Amino acid sequence: MPAALPRLWIDGAAFGARVLRGGDDPWDAPGELGLFLRELSALLALEIVDIDIGAGIAAFARAQGAGPLDAGGIEDLLSDAALRAHLKRGIETASGALSGRPLALALPGPGALAQVFMDEGDIDDNALDDLAMALADLLRALVAPSIGVLRFTEADPRALEFFEPLTNIARHYELPAVLVMAGEAGEAAGFDRIYSLSPAVEGRILGPAFWEGGDVALQGDTPVFTEVPSALVPETALAKIRVLNESAS
């Protein structure tokens, strides 16, 4: 069912993998992903818990020995029944372990996905369009009743015009669609909330300066998205999160 969007959205997956799993990728064993996310949620007091589909795709591809791919190769990967079973297993275990907690499917946008597998010079509008359609087809297969939000991450501004198939799925399932945009998000449309470094959008990305010691806290009612650096000392991470929670209350 749809979830309320949190004031403070923390992505702690990379940090948690190092602290809780010694650097092992939780997606290497999707049957245990739920336990990892439950432990991470308790450690960081998460308001919403991300099920990182991009990380699941990368883990599956790595296990298969998949090297650089062109757009067609990525489309084949996303349609692979074994990949979909791998991802669904992770979603099922997360849903079971975090029953009643707000859950978000976190997916790469077409540009972010292309950057994982393709040479930069091969990424063009045709590739981005094809990958957006392939991601939409995958997303339709993964949406489950336990999912409350769809969160997309993008870095390539060219990809923003190709998101309509993905935001249409969010509307179909009556789920909020959220965009975390590393660059300018001026051309983004169809999202219920956008986080970027631009002051022109509603949500703010709280970057590394905060975690490195900068005196930064939430301001007014501005929603904030932040990723906990994987190398951060746990005591520092927890102290910083207390600062954020206190300023959000």
C-alpha positions in Angstrom: 0.0 0.0 0.0 1.2 3.6 -0.5 3.5 4.9 2.2 3.8 8.5 3.5 7.0 10.1 2.3 9.4 10.6 5.2 10.9 13.9 6.2 14.3 12.2 6.5 15.2 9.5 4.0 18.5 7.6 4.8 20.1 5.2 2.5 22.4 3.1 4.7 22.8 0.0 2.5 26.6 0.4 1.7 27.4 1.4 5.2 25.3 -1.5 6.6 27.0 -4.0 4.3 30.4 -3.1 5.8 29.3 -2.8 9.4 26.8 -5.7 9.6 28.2 -8.1 7.0 31.9 -7.4 6.8 31.7 -6.0 3.3 29.8 -8.9 1.8 27.0 -7.9 -0.5 23.6 -8.9 1.1 22.2 -9.5 -2.4 24.6 -12.4 -2.9 22.2 -14.3 -0.7 18.7 -12.8 -1.4 17.1 -15.3 1.0 18.9 -13.5 3.8 18.3 -9.9 2.6 15.3 -9.5 4.9 17.4 -10.2 8.0 20.0 -7.7 6.9 17.5 -4.9 6.2 15.8 -5.5 9.6 19.1 -5.2 11.3 20.0 -2.1 9.3 16.6 -0.5 10.0 17.1 -1.0 13.7 20.7 0.3 13.7 19.9 3.5 11.8 16.3 4.0 13.0 15.1 4.2 9.4 11.8 5.8 8.6 11.5 3.9 5.3 13.6 0.9 4.2 14.9 0.7 0.6 15.0 -2.6 -1.2 17.8 -1.8 -3.6 17.0 -3.4 -7.0 20.0 -1.8 -8.7 22.3 -3.6 -6.2 20.4 -6.8 -6.8 20.9 -6.5 -10.6 24.6 -5.8 -10.1 25.1 -8.8 -7.7 23.3 -11.1 -10.1 25.3 -9.9 -13.1 28.6 -10.2 -11.2 27.7 -13.8 -10.2 27.0 -14.6 -13.9 30.3 -13.1 -14.9 28.6 -10.5 -17.1 31.1 -7.8 -18.3 30.4 -4.7 -20.2 27.1 -4.8 -22.0 25.4 -2.9 -24.8 21.8 -1.7 -24.5 20.5 -5.0 -26.0 22.6 -7.0 -23.5 21.1 -5.0 -20.6 17.6 -5.6 -21.9 18.3 -9.3 -22.1 19.6 -9.2 -18.5 16.5 -7.5 -17.2 14.2 -10.0 -18.9 16.2 -13.0 -17.6 13.8 -15.2 -15.6 16.6 -16.2 -13.2 17.4 -12.5 -12.4 13.7 -11.8 -11.8 13.5 -14.8 -9.4 16.6 -13.5 -7.6 15.1 -10.1 -7.1 11.6 -11.4 -6.2 13.3 -13.6 -3.5 14.9 -10.6 -2.0 11.7 -8.6 -2.0 9.8 -11.5 -0.4 12.3 -11.9 2.4 12.4 -8.2 3.0 8.6 -8.0 3.1 8.5 -10.8 5.6 11.2 -9.6 7.9 9.9 -6.0 7.9 6.2 -6.6 7.9 4.3 -3.4 8.6 7.3 -1.2 8.0 7.3 1.3 5.0 9.2 -0.3 2.2 10.5 1.3 -1.0 11.7 -0.3 -4.2 14.9 1.6 -5.2 15.7 1.3 -8.9 18.3 3.0 -11.1 17.0 5.2 -13.8 17.9 4.3 -17.4 21.0 6.6 -17.4 22.2 5.3 -14.0 21.7 1.7 -15.2 23.6 2.4 -18.5 26.5 3.8 -16.6 27.0 0.5 -14.7 27.3 -1.6 -17.8 28.0 0.6 -20.9 30.9 2.7 -22.1 29.9 6.4 -21.8 30.3 6.9 -25.6 27.7 4.3 -26.3 25.0 5.9 -24.2 22.6 7.8 -26.4 18.9 8.7 -26.5 18.0 5.4 -28.2 19.8 3.4 -25.5 18.1 5.4 -22.7 14.7 5.0 -24.3 15.2 1.2 -24.7 16.4 0.8 -21.1 13.6 2.9 -19.7 11.1 0.5 -21.4 13.1 -2.6 -20.1 13.1 -1.2 -16.6 9.4 -0.6 -16.7 8.8 -4.2 -17.8 11.0 -5.4 -14.9 9.2 -3.1 -12.4 5.8 -4.4 -13.4 7.0 -7.9 -12.5 8.4 -6.8 -9.1 5.8 -4.6 -7.6 4.3 -6.3 -4.6 1.5 -5.4 -2.1 4.2 -4.7 0.6 5.8 -1.9 -1.5 4.8 1.6 -0.5 7.0 3.8 -2.6 9.0 3.7 -5.8 12.4 5.5 -5.6 14.5 6.1 -8.7 18.1 7.3 -8.8 19.5 9.1 -11.8 22.6 11.1 -12.7 22.3 11.6 -16.4 20.1 14.6 -17.2 19.4 13.2 -20.7 17.6 10.3 -19.1 14.9 12.4 -17.5 12.7 12.7 -20.6 12.4 8.9 -20.7 11.0 8.3 -17.3 7.3 8.3 -18.3 7.0 4.5 -18.6 8.3 4.2 -15.0 6.2 7.0 -13.5 3.1 5.6 -15.3 3.6 2.4 -13.4 3.7 4.3 -10.1 0.4 6.0 -11.0 -1.1 2.7 -12.1 -0.4 1.2 -8.7 -1.1 4.4 -6.9 2.4 4.6 -5.4 4.4 7.7 -4.8 7.3 8.1 -7.3 10.4 9.7 -5.9 13.5 10.8 -7.9 17.0 11.2 -6.4 18.8 13.3 -9.0 22.6 13.8 -8.6 22.6 16.7 -11.1 20.0 19.3 -12.2 16.4 18.0 -12.2 14.8 20.9 -14.1 13.4 18.6 -16.8 12.0 15.9 -14.4 8.2 15.4 -14.4 5.7 13.0 -13.0 7.3 12.6 -9.6 5.7 13.1 -6.2 9.0 14.3 -4.8 12.4 15.2 -6.2 15.6 15.3 -4.3 18.6 17.1 -5.8 21.3 19.6 -5.1 19.2 22.3 -6.8 17.3 24.7 -4.6 14.5 24.8 -7.1 13.1 21.4 -6.0 11.3 20.3 -2.9 13.8 17.8 -1.6 17.4 18.3 -0.7 20.3 15.9 -1.0 22.5 16.1 2.1 26.0 15.3 0.8 29.3 14.2 2.1 30.1 17.5 3.8 27.6 16.7 6.6 29.1 13.3 7.3 32.6 14.7 7.1 32.0 17.0 10.0 30.1 20.0 8.6 27.5 21.5 10.9 24.5 20.8 8.7 21.0 20.0 9.8 17.5 20.0 8.4 16.1 23.5 7.7 12.4 24.3 8.0 10.2 21.6 6.5 12.6 20.7 3.7 12.6 16.9 3.1 16.1 15.5 3.0 17.7 12.5 1.4 21.2 11.3 2.4 23.4 8.3 1.9 25.6 7.2 4.8 29.2 6.8 3.5 30.3 3.2 3.6 33.6 3.9 5.3 32.2 6.0 8.1 33.0 4.9 11.7 29.7 3.5 13.2 29.8 5.8 16.3 30.1 8.9 14.0 27.3 7.7 11.8 24.9 7.2 14.7 25.8 10.5 16.2 25.2 12.3 12.9 21.9 10.5 12.5 20.8 11.7 16.0 21.6 15.2 14.9 19.3 14.8 11.8 16.5 13.2 13.8 16.6 15.9 16.5 16.5 18.6 13.9 13.6 16.9 12.1 11.5 16.6 15.2 
